[in-house]
Amino acid sequence: MIASHYDRCTKPKLKDLGLRSALSLNFTCKLSRRQRQRQRQRQYIMRRFLKCCITSSVSKQSPDSKGSRDIMEKPSTSNVNGSVQSEQLNEEVKDSISNSATNIILNHDFSGGLHLWHPNCCNGFVVPSESDHPQWLSSKLRGVFAVITNRTECWQGLEQDITDRVSVGSTYNVCAWVGISGPPQAVADVTGHSKIEYEDLSVSYLFIGKTSASMECWEKVEGTFSLSTMPRRVTFYLEGPSPGIDLLIRSVVVSCPSSDQSDSQRTGSLCDDNEVEHSSRIQDLMMALIVENRTQNWNGIQQEITGKVQRKLAYEVVAAVRIFGNNVSSSDVRATLYVQAADQREQYIGIGSVQATDKDWVQLQGKFLLNGSPSKVVIYLEGPPPGTDILLDNFVVKHAAKAPPASPPAIENAAFGVNIISNNNLSDGTNGWFPLGNCTLSVSNGSPHILPPMAADSLGPHEPLSGRYILVTNRTQTWMGPAQMITDKVKLYLTYQVSAWVRIGTGATKPQGVNIALGVDGQWVNGGQVEINDDKWHEIGGSFRIEKQPAKVMVYVQGPDAGVDLMVAGLQIFPVDRQARFRHLKVQTDKIRKRNVILKFTASDPGSLVGTFVKVRQTQNSFPFGSCVMRTNIDNEDFVDFFSKNFNWAVFGNELKWYWTEPQQGNFNYKDADELVNLCTSHNIQLRGHCIFWEVEGAVQSWVRALSKNDLMSAVQNRLTGLLTRYKGKFKQYDVNNEMLHGSFFQDHLGKDIRVNMFKTANQLDPSATLFVNDYHIEDGCDSHSSPEKYIQHILDLQEQGAPVGGIGIQGHIDSPVGPIVCSASR
């Protein structure tokens, strides 16, 4: 079993680890001494299951050891260091050498010199006989053996290609007798591995066994391995001692016992009733690397892959993970890339994440691409709460194949504009509807006869509505309302528009939210919502899209407080033809944004102009057309070329935000923003400043949240002065306080006047910049906090208090855009 602990003091400073070859994953961990009792329990169980058929086995490593490929220990009791006399060892060596009938290692005893063996980036020779025994070597290390010398890395050793002598499904037993030569009293770990090279050029390693070797006697490395699939190449090798220490190898035997014997051993190892219940879990853990004693979410396991990845190439990451312990049954596990540039700039890149459990292995997948040429690259796993172990069974990094362009999904019989709601005009009473919860449904008259405007824009001319509506009474919970099953009517990959008239009854003491929701296999999907503060009919609109076949889809209307009646009329859910919408927009673009251009040419002889060829090429676009850009992008010259040729405005992803420019109090980082400003300025690209402040508390750095009121006010003033003085005249626009409809950190801590004062101070420091409000979900109808009406009122309130608001920002965070819904926000 792998029982290892990864310990890292501070996240930005990653520990240097050795790497053997391109794209291999050679993890080095530590086992905490605080886990000795837990480790002894694991080892006891391990010994009871030693004869189970497994692919690899691992145990602990001393806390100060570094540079080895894995921290593993063979699950065998036959090799106890220092407890066997040299005479007995020599007899064991002779027995193992002579028992080579089924050995797949050729020239296993070096009687043929180093024939078929390959020293890996080092030198080797064979001591041929007793008479040639080197004087510098202990007399206890006798016989014919190989000496691997001039080793400058711990992974350098001796290897042999065994591809054509192994097969899928067989379990191979390994026994290698090894020693070392180095400083007096030197002791070093020697490990055995199989290197697996696949057809897609990815590489993985199977740990086989480890022993602590010395200069006094031959020690045995033993273990097992097996192959689940047949790779392109399989190489057996021995490695491990520190640089400068010679590796001595007496013999190597890799054999495949009969299946009958293996079955007998396996059956015998599971006969104890007290341990049968643990067998399945123990076998899983024996093949996994366990990262334990984690005290921070970012604690995990890492490997440096510097020099093994190339810039501007996409890489795919695949790992099999589980979690264990601390009463946590499910948690997020993330793969992250730490990148350090030549100028010591540090960056963390999220590769991928998965929700892991303590019951089953799950696959974590992701991709990454490096634009620059970093001085250091480290990949690592992190995520679960402190005290929860991460189990790693496999970790592969390989070149990502270029994915072909995705073909559009095949959609048959898409009835665009056809309502999938049954009995929506209520001509058959409430047939097809049912109450969600213990509420009461009835039909009444008096609702609007016209279609809601957003639906009318999509559907065009349409027959009037019936004027009938569903009245929902006796509501004792907010989620109670009319419902209908639409499972068989929803098609995958279609965008559906949702539309209805809604109204609330009397008795409400505050504004009431009404929501059209969908229950998709138990998951809530927002189909649109509105906030009501009167007794009038209100349009509610939204959209959704389903891309995975559901077992059950239910639509229902909910929202007002318990005791408040709900009225619903003309509910429609229909698929929209997005291609038709695009065609419409193209016509509108040609009509609104294009004009005829008349070119007039004059000449003394008009006849000379006949047949003249005229070519018109647009060299600059005055219409603002921008893109987000990040510091890491500009290391890629291809990106810079495309960006500078196609955009005339830019906004930074994170580099201007307060948490980026001052992550700790007084520790400023304007270097990234400076480089982006210089790039855009050199290409005549205008800049939007996003953002001076961010009102959502989760986006405020911890040191700011911890300040007292007076200190926070000073910090806000310093932020304004520092940022706008530094970049005065360089940013044409600023988002002053981002997402004020969704957060109120600064207002809650400094009072309502702070928002207006931020605008006033920013205007004083850089009068040339246009100051914006900026928020999201304004235009998609799914967020009652940020409806167009609320946004307009918010802006008017700021202006009435003297805030120089000069622009309105709308973030395009729309999951399933529908043209008429988006356009309705600007009416």
Beta strands, then each sheet from edge to edge (+ up, - down):
strand 1: 4-5
strand 2: 118-119
strand 3: 123-127
strand 4: 145-149
strand 5: 158-161
strand 6: 171-181
strand 7: 187-197
strand 8: 203-214
strand 9: 219-226
strand 10: 233-239
strand 11: 246-255
strand 12: 289-292
strand 13: 301-304
strand 14: 314-324
strand 15: 330-340
strand 16: 346-357
strand 17: 362-369
strand 18: 376-382
strand 19: 389-399
strand 20: 434-436
strand 21: 440-445
strand 22: 468-473
strand 23: 481-485
strand 24: 495-504
strand 25: 512-520
strand 26: 523-532
strand 27: 538-545
strand 28: 553-558
strand 29: 566-575
strand 30: 626-629
strand 31: 649-652
strand 32: 686-694
strand 33: 733-738
strand 34: 770-776
strand 35: 807-811
sheet 1: 1+ 12+ 19- 14+ 17-
sheet 2: 2+ 5- 10+ 7- 8+
sheet 3: 3+ 4- 11+ 6- 9+
sheet 4: 13+ 18- 15+ 16-
sheet 5: 20+ 23- 28+ 25- 26+
sheet 6: 21+ 22- 29+ 24- 27+
sheet 7: 30+ 31+ 32+ 33+ 34+ 35+
end
